[in-house]
Amino acid sequence: MKVTINHVQKSSGVIRKTTHHGVAVRVEFNPEELTIIRERHLEKDVVIERDYPSDMSANAIHKHENKGLGKTLLKAAVSGTDSLHHHLTINKLLKGEDVHFFSTPLEAKAYEEELKEQLTLLKAYIVGNAEVEQETASFEL
């Protein structure tokens, strides 16, 4: 597993410019890891639970939260169930670079640290799902 993390910035707003600080992560899984992910159906597992990104307007958040059942099902059918929430899943990492924006550089740095921690755990999780031990263990208590 090869991980690349970059910090990016973008501005929004015409009159009142707001700078959003983003953390972009790209994970390249090796063939063994990809095989384990697909065989064990780990694609939908959540790596990090996260809130709405700071570059999403209050109106867009309100719209996202109050979608009707028809729109929700259509979006899930077209874009996949990952598009219904903002959590970082293994599937989002498989698709390529994922960028999440924050209001301050401090929040972005904290997210980067959490990301490093969780990706280390993800590696162990994938390896742990490889195969069940074939040996019998015996011990005394």
Sequence and secondary structure as in RCSB ss.txt:
>XXXX:A:sequence
MKVTINHVQKSSGVIRKTTHHGVAVRVEFNPEELTIIRERHLEKDVVIERDYPSDMSANAIHKHENKGLGKTLLK
AAVSGTDSLHHHLTINKLLKGEDVHFFSTPLEAKAYEEELKEQLTLLKAYIVGNAEVEQETASFEL
>XXXX:A:secstr
 EEEEEEEEEEE SSS EEEEEEEEEEE  HHHHHHHHHTT TT EEE     TTS HHHHHHHHT  HHHHHHH
HHHH GGGGS  EEHHHHHHS EEEEESSHHHHHHHHHHHHHHHHHHHHHHHHTS    S      
